[in-house]
Amino acid sequence: MKGTDENPNPGPHPDLVLRARIQLLIGDRWLDGEKGMRVYRTLFAVNPRGYAYHLTRVLLDLSRHPRLAHLPDARRALLHEAVDAAAHIPADAPWYQTGYQQYARSALTRLDQDDRTP
């Protein structure tokens, strides 16, 4: 029988976190694309406040990728995740970071409007 003090959501395996941190160390200043999404999702799970901006930025960038132009459901999923991640951006963050939640919501609204337009 499991103990009652176990965390029901333990987060990513420590090896995944270490691997993500190594990717940040050996990479450029910003990680983009799917690689960036994997790294920032992992680190966000460990430190939401510290990586919310990075995850939100990479999700927004991916939602605008040409490969997803004809996949509105995939774009919508990325934008929903971006809105959720942006909710963790600290209020005292720089202005360009705090505006990302509104930007993600606006992009989601535009996508919904585009879907309704014949």
C-alpha positions in Angstrom: 0.0 0.0 0.0 1.3 3.4 -0.9 2.0 6.0 1.7 -0.3 8.9 2.1 2.5 11.5 1.7 3.3 10.5 -1.9 2.8 13.3 -4.4 0.0 12.2 -6.8 1.6 14.2 -9.6 5.4 13.8 -9.2 6.3 15.7 -12.3 8.8 14.7 -14.9 11.5 12.2 -14.2 14.7 13.8 -12.9 16.6 12.5 -15.9 14.3 14.4 -18.2 14.7 17.6 -16.3 18.5 17.2 -16.4 18.4 16.5 -20.1 16.3 19.6 -20.7 18.7 21.8 -18.7 21.6 20.4 -20.7 19.8 21.3 -23.9 19.5 24.9 -22.6 23.2 25.0 -21.8 24.4 23.7 -25.1 21.8 25.5 -27.2 21.5 29.1 -28.4 20.0 31.8 -26.3 16.4 30.6 -27.3 15.2 27.2 -28.1 12.6 27.2 -30.8 10.3 24.7 -32.5 9.4 21.3 -31.3 12.7 21.0 -29.4 12.0 24.2 -27.5 8.5 23.0 -26.7 9.8 19.7 -25.3 12.5 21.4 -23.2 10.3 24.2 -21.9 7.3 21.9 -21.2 9.6 19.8 -19.0 11.1 22.7 -17.2 7.7 24.4 -16.8 6.5 21.3 -15.0 9.3 21.8 -12.4 9.3 25.6 -12.2 6.1 27.2 -13.8 7.0 30.7 -12.7 10.5 30.5 -14.2 9.6 29.0 -17.5 6.1 30.3 -18.2 7.2 33.0 -20.6 9.5 30.7 -22.5 6.9 28.0 -22.9 4.2 30.5 -23.9 6.5 32.1 -26.5 7.5 28.8 -28.1 3.8 27.6 -28.2 2.7 30.8 -29.9 5.5 30.5 -32.4 4.5 27.0 -33.2 0.9 27.9 -33.5 1.8 30.2 -36.4 4.0 27.6 -38.2 3.1 27.0 -41.9 2.8 23.3 -41.3 -0.1 23.9 -39.0 -1.9 26.3 -41.4 -4.5 23.7 -42.3 -4.7 22.1 -38.8 -6.9 24.4 -36.8 -7.4 21.9 -34.0 -3.6 21.5 -33.5 -3.2 25.3 -33.5 -6.1 25.6 -31.1 -4.5 23.1 -28.7 -1.2 25.0 -28.8 -3.0 28.3 -28.1 -4.9 26.9 -25.2 -1.7 25.6 -23.7 -0.1 29.0 -24.3 -3.0 30.7 -22.4 -2.6 28.3 -19.5 1.1 28.7 -19.4 0.9 32.5 -19.6 -1.2 32.5 -16.5 1.9 31.6 -14.6 3.9 34.6 -15.9 4.6 36.8 -12.8 2.8 40.1 -12.6 6.1 41.9 -12.1 7.6 40.4 -15.3 8.6 42.8 -18.1 5.7 44.3 -20.1 6.5 42.2 -23.2 6.0 39.0 -21.1 2.9 40.0 -19.2 1.1 40.7 -22.5 1.5 37.2 -23.8 -1.6 35.8 -22.2 -3.8 38.5 -23.9 -1.9 37.9 -27.1 -2.6 34.1 -26.9 -6.3 34.7 -26.2 -6.5 37.1 -29.1 -4.9 34.6 -31.4 -7.4 31.9 -30.2 -10.3 34.3 -30.8 -9.1 35.0 -34.3 -8.7 31.3 -35.0 -12.3 30.7 -33.8 -13.6 33.5 -36.0 -11.7 32.2 -39.0 -13.3 28.8 -38.5 -16.8 30.3 -38.5 -16.2 32.3 -41.7 -17.3 30.4 -44.8 
